[in-house]
Amino acid sequence: MKNKYLKIFIIIFFIFSFFIFYYGLKQKDLYTTENSGIQKFPNLTLQDFFTNKQISFEDILIDGNYYLVNIWASWCLPCRDEHIYLTQLKKNSSVKIIGINYKDKKSNAEKFLDEFGNPYEYILNDKDGIASIEIGAYGVPESFILNRQKEIVKKIIGPIDQKKFKKVLKIIKNEN
Amino acid sequence: MKIKIILLVILVLISFSKRSFSNDLKLENKINKNLRCLICQGQSIYDSQSDFAESMKLVVKQKIEAGMSEEDIYSFFKIQYGEWILYDPQFNIKNFALWLLPILIFLAGGIIIIVKFGVLKKR
């Protein structure tokens, strides 16, 4: 009788363990901050890339239906891949693209813009990376889509590719 | 005499500022050791030298200098990145099993041993 209970217990234990491991293996092991964190985009004041003047986000996040805040750097290879999508997005009048240049040398960043084009309405410098942490960024590149109320509608971790680009267009189209 | 008094005051002031500096540094290191690096996720930002870890260290330093408490700094990072960012997560409904399960297993083991011994004694 005792052996019977023991067998049932062992079987249940193995089935339970199997499902726990199965579930665990299906989960992405890489943590992302995609669905966590702040809702309202913080109003930071940063240095303008071209004029070196201090500009706050409140001054530049005006007159747009949507804003795409993109963290980029010339040393970041995936930023080169996503640049073509930002350039395409620039043609869309519903969205304004703001760049945050993360820990970069100005001369290198300028070369990057000369080579790939400048899709940004404004570029702000984040020389020590503090601003990127204040807005809850996870890496470079990273993009935040904000609505008119400056609320974060979508956070895109990593480079924008074809799939993510379509998602961005859908968000802009749907909420227009 | 006056010079001696001035020197004494200066020395006292220096020792106080050094003490507060070392206290700030201790707190900064403590917080840095409890914050997870965003890039190399198995390391704390104290151990990591990635760009984002360095930026996080600067944010911690800045917040301490602004007079924020340890708890305030943790809650700032928790709002930005979620509970995951802390190496020492707080007890809550989502992780209660993780905290309680080892204790329950330990207790269950103890009960099994006691019952077994009880059975043996009776025999």
HADDOCK unambig.tbl for C-alpha pairs under 7 A between the chains (distance, minus, plus):
assign (segid A and resid 33 and name CA) (segid B and resid 81 and name CA) 5.82 0.50 0.50
assign (segid A and resid 36 and name CA) (segid B and resid 81 and name CA) 6.19 0.50 0.50
assign (segid A and resid 36 and name CA) (segid B and resid 82 and name CA) 6.03 0.50 0.50
assign (segid A and resid 37 and name CA) (segid B and resid 79 and name CA) 5.05 0.50 0.50
assign (segid A and resid 37 and name CA) (segid B and resid 80 and name CA) 4.30 0.50 0.50
assign (segid A and resid 37 and name CA) (segid B and resid 81 and name CA) 5.32 0.50 0.50
assign (segid A and resid 37 and name CA) (segid B and resid 82 and name CA) 6.14 0.50 0.50
assign (segid A and resid 38 and name CA) (segid B and resid 79 and name CA) 6.19 0.50 0.50
assign (segid A and resid 38 and name CA) (segid B and resid 80 and name CA) 5.60 0.50 0.50
assign (segid A and resid 128 and name CA) (segid B and resid 55 and name CA) 6.24 0.50 0.50
assign (segid A and resid 129 and name CA) (segid B and resid 55 and name CA) 5.02 0.50 0.50
assign (segid A and resid 130 and name CA) (segid B and resid 55 and name CA) 5.41 0.50 0.50
assign (segid A and resid 130 and name CA) (segid B and resid 56 and name CA) 7.00 0.50 0.50
assign (segid A and resid 130 and name CA) (segid B and resid 58 and name CA) 6.83 0.50 0.50
assign (segid A and resid 130 and name CA) (segid B and resid 59 and name CA) 5.93 0.50 0.50
assign (segid A and resid 133 and name CA) (segid B and resid 55 and name CA) 7.00 0.50 0.50
assign (segid A and resid 133 and name CA) (segid B and resid 56 and name CA) 6.51 0.50 0.50
assign (segid A and resid 136 and name CA) (segid B and resid 80 and name CA) 4.84 0.50 0.50
assign (segid A and resid 136 and name CA) (segid B and resid 81 and name CA) 6.37 0.50 0.50
assign (segid A and resid 138 and name CA) (segid B and resid 38 and name CA) 6.14 0.50 0.50
